[in-house]
């Protein structure tokens, strides 16, 4: 049984694809919301930011907003997983800070959590409409509650693609409030513009300029969600004028910035090929 249910505030999916015919899996993309990927079977590597993880059954991947990622199939085995995407406001307030600190990849041994993902199929088969939406939202909150209570169990098979670009990524994320031109980064690390452009794209699968703008817009979205006016925070995100910020915000988020406008689940992910 496979499905892809998209609600305004949630996306639940049970997906199966047999390589090498599932082209959409190769796309380098990111979300403006959180994603839980529960791996069932297959032989794939997940590339997330500048790290690569080899997935095993019952691995739970926690993908934060703005993290660029894609999957590399290693053979023609069927790639099966459950995927739940959700904005931050869905997370219960008492769990929010705990969830944010959770590791990227956790081996799930708790049968309660494993069975909760499997139960999504039964709910999909038995209910529909608003009833199904409400049930699934509550199942997500239960999953997050159990997940947040687990002791840290981060898997250590996440290998850094490129140590030099890892330092560049850290530098970018530490200086999002600055204009942060590529020339500034090159000067800081003593790299040529052509070298950093080539190495960054090879490491993350996305151009460095697009990565920087994405992170800045995510910072802006975070500030707006906390009650700051878009016209007052663009400079705090390293944009020199509001028109540039406004144009990039619409391009990435898909709508104009507005105070109190909660993120919704997009009909498709944002590709960065």
N, C-alpha and C positions, 0 to 999 in steps of 0.2 A: 504494500500500500504506500503510495507516494502522494504528496499534496504540497501546496504552497499557499497558505492562507495569509492574506494581507489585510489588516485592520488599520484604522488611523493611528493607533498607538502600539501595535504589536504585529510581528510577522512570525508565524510558526510554519515550519516546513520539515517534511521527511523526504529526503532526496536520495535517488540511486542513479548513478551513471556508470557506464562501462567505458573505460578508456580504450583507445585514445580519441573517442568520438564526442567528448563533452567539452567543446571549445570554451564554453562560458567559464569553466573552472580555471582556465589559464589567465583570465583577465586580471590585470593588476587593478585593484579597486580599494575603496575605503568606504566606511559608513560614518554618518554624523551621530550614530547611536551605538549602543553596546550590542555585542553579539556573543551568544553562547553556541559553540559548535561541539556537539557530542558525537564522537567518532564511533561508528559501528563496525565497519569492515573496509578492506581495501589495502592498497599498497601505495601510499602517497606521502609526499613531503609538503609541509605547509611552510611557506615563506612569509614571515611577518616582520615588517620593518627590515632590520638588518640581520635577522636570525632565521635559521631554518630548523624545523622540527619534523622528525619522522613520527607519524601518528600510529598509535596502536589501539586496539579495541578498548573501549571504555575510557579513552582519554577525553577530557573536557578542556576545550580551548576557550579562554576568556579574552575576547578582542575588544579593546577600548576604542572610543570614538577617535577617528582620524588615523588609526594605524593601517598603513598600506599592507595588503596581503593578497596572496594567491596560492593555488595548489599546483603541485607538479606530480602527475601520475607516473609511477615507476614501471607499471606494466598494464595489462588489459583487465585486471581484476575490477570487479564492480566496487565503486566508491560509494559507500552508504553512510549517511549521517543525519542527525537531527539538528536543525538550526533554529534558534530563537533570537530575534532582533527586537530591541526595545530601547526607548529613550530613558534618560536618567530619572525622569519624574515618576516612572513606573516602580522604581525601586523603593521599598519602604524606607522612610527616613532613618529608622533605627539601624538599618543594615547598610546604608549608603557608604559610609566611610570604611567599613569592613570590606565591602565588595570591591571598592576602588583599589584596595591593597592586595587583592587576590592575585596569585601568579598567573602567568600566561597559560601554562599547561599543567594540568593536574591529572594524575591517575585516579580514577574513581573506583574505589572498592566497596563503597556503601551501596548495598543492593536497593535501598530505599530510593536513592537518587536515580539509579539505573532503571528501576521499575517506573519511576515518574516519567522519564522520557518515553519509555515504551507505552505508557498509558495514553500518550497523546493520540495514538492510532485509534484506540477504543473511543475516545471522546469525539474524534473526527467522524467516526463511523456512526455514532449514536445521536449526535446533536448537530444543530446548525444555527445560523443567524446569531442573534444577540446572546442566546443561551450558550452557544459554543464559545463566543468571544469572552464571556464572563468566566466560564469554566477554565479556559486556557490561561487567562490572566491570573486566576487564583493558583493554578498549577505552577506557573512561573514563579509566583511569590513563594510557594512552598519549596520549589527547587532552590531558589536563592537563599531561603532560610536554612535549609540543610547544608547547602554549599558554604555559606558563611560560617557555619559552626565547625567545619572540618579543620583539623590541624593542618598547618602548611605542609604541602606535599608536592612541591614544584619539581618537575622532572628536569634533569640536567642535560638533556640531549639537544638543547637549543644552541646550535653552533653559530657563532658570529661569522657572517660572510666576509666582512672586510673591517679589520680593526681600525684602519685610518678613517673610514667613513663612519664608523661608530662614534668616533670623537667628533666628527662633523655634525652628526645627528644631535649629540648632546649639546653642542655649542648652539645649534639652531634653536633647540627647545628652551635653552636658558636665556636666549636673547630675542624672544618673539616681540617684545615691546619696542625693539629698535627697528629702524628701517631695514636693516639686514640685507644689504645688496650682496650678490654673489661675489663681487669684487672685494668686499670687506672680508668675506669668509676666506677667499684665496689669500689675501694679505695676512690674515691671522695665522693660517696654517702653512704659508709659503708654498702654495700650490698654484699651478697655472689654471686658468679658467677652463681650458679644454680638458685638462687632466681631471679636475674635480667634477666636471659635467659628465665625462665618460664613466668614471669610477662610481659616482653616485647612482647613475641610471642603471649600471650593471648590477650594483649591489641591491638596490631597492625596487628596481623596475619602474621608476617614476623620475621625471626630470627634477632636478634640485629646486628650480624656481617654483614648480607646481607644488612640491612638498612644503616649501616655506609658506606659500600663500594659503594652502590648506590649513596648516597649523595656526596661522594668524586668524583665519576666519573661525576656527574652532574656539580660539581664545575669546574672540569677540562674542560668539554665541553663548559662551559660558558667562561672560560679563552681562550680556543682555538678559539672560535667564535669571540673574540675581537682582534685576531691577534697574540696571543702568540704561540710559537712553543711547540708541545707536549713534546719534549725532554728537555724543559726548565721549564715546570710548574708542572711536576709530584710531585716534592718535596713540592711545595706550596699546594698540595692537601693531604699531609700526607703520601705519599708513599715513602718508603726508597730507592727503586730502580726502574729503568724504566721498567724492565722486569715484575715485579709484576703489575705495573700500566698498561702496555700494555696488559697483559693477561686479567685483569679484565675489561679493556675498551672494548675489543673485545667481551667478554662474555656478557656485558650489552648493548652496543650500536649496536653490530652486525657487526662492521667493524673496521679496524685499524684507530687510530687517525691520522688526517691529517689536516694541516693548510688550512683553507678556505673550508673545507668539510662541507657543510650544512646538517643538519639533514633532513631525509626524513621520511615519514609515514611508519612504519613497517607493514608487512602483518598481524601481530598479536601482541597483547600486551605482555609485559614481565611479566610472572607469577612468583610469589614468594611463592608458597605454600610450 
